[in-house]
Amino acid sequence: MSEPLVKDRIETASGTLTAGERKLAAAILSDYPYAGLSSIQDLARRSEVSAPSISRFMTKIGLSGYQEFQRILIAELKQGDRSPVDVHAGGRHVEGSYLNDFLAKASAQMAIAGDAITEDQFGRICGMLSEPKRSVYVLGGRISDTIASHLSFHLRQSRASVFHLPQNPEGWPEYLLRMKQGDVFFLVDFRRYQPALAELARVANAERGARVIVMTDKWISPVARHASEVLAVPIESGTLWDTYSSALAVTEAIVTQIAEHNWDQTRTRIETWDRLRITGKDTPE
């Protein structure tokens, strides 16, 4: 009988991981299996945990240490009869039908996102975002705020006390003053990270007691230093721009799960929302 895949070991242990170990797991799974083929020092630097913490993590997922971890990853690659260089050769140009090929690449990224986020983590984040006693604050970067907007709009359809911070930092103190212990701050930050978001996350966590969730990429935003949950999704498309298709898919999965799980509340809120809408149509005399 073949030994379990490393990603399956992580999934099995996901419910027992600490916040730091969840960051490490996110770093491994977001670029699986290649993140684990680097040195332990390099992985420690990328995931912002110590080398001893990585060793303890290996024990927790049932491995004797980092060497066995790498041995299993290499064996997994060999099972496909391709070298890491062959498998990881990226950046190919779109070929043939541009639209079909581009969509196929986007679909592949979504599949990677599904492997990078464990069901336990997904359920934990949905639970945090749907807890009525917690207010939810949301913000993204220059471009990634579109993902944050998608999340905040749909969350407001399901629950109250969801606040989308403005892009202008001058408006942030108002929202920080509203935050209370245990509230959730969901940040979206992809590469070309914005230092101001990391500082905002630090203040929200350290001074206001908010629990920070960050959606980022495999290189891990500095916001992760202050986060209890790290959602690392793939963004490389091999074309001119990074793609946010997998980030949007994960976001839609989150808001849909929350809406369906709390359907009676969501239905009532949407019905009231629609009744109160001002459409601009002429009203009867």
N, C-alpha and C positions, 0 to 999 in steps of 0.2 A: 504494500500500500504506500503511495507517494505521500510525502510530508505536506502539510498545509502550506498554501501560499502565504507569504509574509502579510499581504493585505488582508487575508482572511484572519490571520492571527491578531492583527490590529483591530479588526471589526469585533472579534470575540472579546477582546480586552477593553473595548472602548468605554464601557460603562464604569470602569474602575480607574480611568486615567485622570491624573491631576490636570490643572489648567496648563502647566508647562508641558506636560506629556502630550496634551491635545495639540499644542502648537507644533511639537516635534512630529506627531502623526500627520498633521496637515502638510508639513514640509515634505515628508516622505511620500505621501500619497499624491500630492499635486504634481510630482514629476517622477512617478513610479515607473520602473524600478531604479531609474538612473540616479536619483538623489542619494540612494544608499550605496552607490558604487564609488563615491568620493571618500576622502579620509574622514575619520570621526571628528577631527578638528574642523574641517570644512562644513560638515553637517551641523556641528555645534554652533558655528558662526552664523550659518544661514537661518537656523531655527531659534537662535538666541537662547539656547540652553547650554549647560555645561557638559563636558565629555562624561563625567561621572553620572550625570542625569540620563544620558543616552544609554550608558551601560545598565543602569537600573531599569530603564524602559525595556531593554532587550530581555532582561530577566522576567519582566512582567508579561511579555508576550510569548514566553516559553522558550527563549533561546539562551544559550550559554554565554553569549557575548557578541561583540561587533563582528568578529571574524566569522562566526556561524551565520550571522545575519547576511553578510556579503556573500558567503558561500551559497546560501539558498537563493539569493537574488540572481547570482550568475547561473545557477542550475535552471532557474525559471527561464532565463534568456536562452540557454542552450536547448531547452525543450522545443523552442520554435525554430531550431536549426539556423539561426541567424545571429550574427555578432551584434554587440551593442552599437557599433558604428553603423551597421546595416539598418538596424531597427530605428535608430535615433536620427538617421539622416533626415533633416528637416529642410524647410525653406524651398521646397520645390515649387516651381511656378504652376499656376492653374493651367491645365491642359484640356484640349478638346472643347466641349461645351462649357463656357465660362460659368454660367449660372449653376448648372448641375454639379460641376466639380467644386465650386465654392460651397454649395449647400452640403455636399458630401463631407467636405472638410469641417464645416460647422457641426454636422451631426457627430463626427468623430470626437470633436472637442466636448460635446455634451456627454458622450459616453465616458470620456475621461473624468469629467466632473462627477459623474455618478459613482465612479470608483474612488474618487478622492474624498468624498464626504460620506461618512458612515451613517447608517440609519439611526444609530443612537444619537449622534451629534445633531442630525437633522431634526429628530423629535425633540431634543432638548432645546434647540433654538426656537422651534415653533411654539413650544410651551412657554418660553420666556416672553415671546412677542405677543402671545395671546392672553397672558395673565392680566386680568382687569385691574388688579391693584398696582400694577407697574405702568407708569407712563412710558411711551416710546418716543425717542428722538432719533432723527434720521438725517444723514448728510453724506454727500459724495464729493469727489474731486471735480475739476473743471469739466471733464467729459463724463466721468462715471456718475455724476449727480443725476444723469438720466435714469440709471438703475435705481438710485435712491428714491427718485421721484415716483417710479413705478411701484416700488415697495410701499412708500408712504400713502400714495393715493388708494391702493387696494386695501391696505390695513385700515384706513379710515372708513372704508365701506363695511368693515366687520366690527370695529370697536372704536371707543372714544379715546381721547388723550393720546393722540399721535401727532407729533410736531415735527415739521420739516424745517431745519435751520436754513437761513439765507446763506448765500455764497459770501456775502460781505462780512468779514470778521467783526466789524463794528456792531453787528446785531447779535453776536453770540452771547454776550453777558446776560441778556434778557432770558435766554433759554437755560443757561447755566444756573441762574438764580432760581428757576422753576424746578430744576432737577432735585430729586430727593433720593435717599438711600434705597438702593435696589432697583431704581428705574433702569431702563435699557437704552443704550446709545448704539445705534447701528450705523457703522461707517463703511463706505465703499471707497477703496483707494488702490488703484493699479499703478504699475510702474510709471516713472517720472512722478514719484510720490510727492505730495505736498507737505512740507514740514509743519505747516500750520495745523494740519489735521492731527498729526501726532501730538502736538502740544495741546490741542483741544481735548483729545482723548485722555491725556495725562491729567488735565485739570478736572475733567468730568469724573474720572475714576478716583483720583486721589483726594480731591477737595469736595466733591459732591456725592461720592459714593455710588455713582452709576456703574452698571455692568456693561462693559464695552464688547460689542461683537464687530468684527471687521471682515468684510469680503474683500479678498485681495488675490494676487496671483502667486505663482510658485516661488517668486523671489521674496515674498513676504514684506508687506508694508511695515514701516517703523511703528505704525499704530498698534501692531501686534504686541508690542512691549507692554501695553496697558490693557490688553484684551483678555477676557476669559474664554472667548471662542474665536477661532480663526477659520474662516471658510476660504480655502485656497482653490480657485478655479482656473482652468487653462484659458489663456487669451491669445496664444500664438496662432496665427492663421497662415504663416508662410507668405503673406502678401504685404502690401504697402503698410497697412494698419493692423493693429491688434484687433481681435474680434471680441465683442461682449456677448455673443450669442449664448454661451454656456452660463454666463452670469445672469442673463435675463431669464433663462430657463430655470435656474435654481431659484431665482427670486419668485417666479410664477409658481413654482412648486410650493414654496413657503406660504405665500398668501392664499393659494387655493386650499392647501391642507388646513390652514387656520379657519378659512371661511366654511369649509365643509364640516370641520369638527365642531364648530359653533354655529351650525346652520340656522337654528331658530333665532338666535340673536342677530345673525347676519341678515336674514330675510327681513326681520322687523326693521332693522336699521336702514336697509336699502329702500324698503317701501316708504319709510318716513322721509328719507333723503329725496326720493323721486317726487313725493308729494310737495316738498318744500322748494323744489327747484324753480328758479325763475327763468323761463325759456326765452322770453322776449317776444313771444307770440301775443297777438292782441287778446285782451281779456274781454269776456262778454259784458255788455252794458247792463 
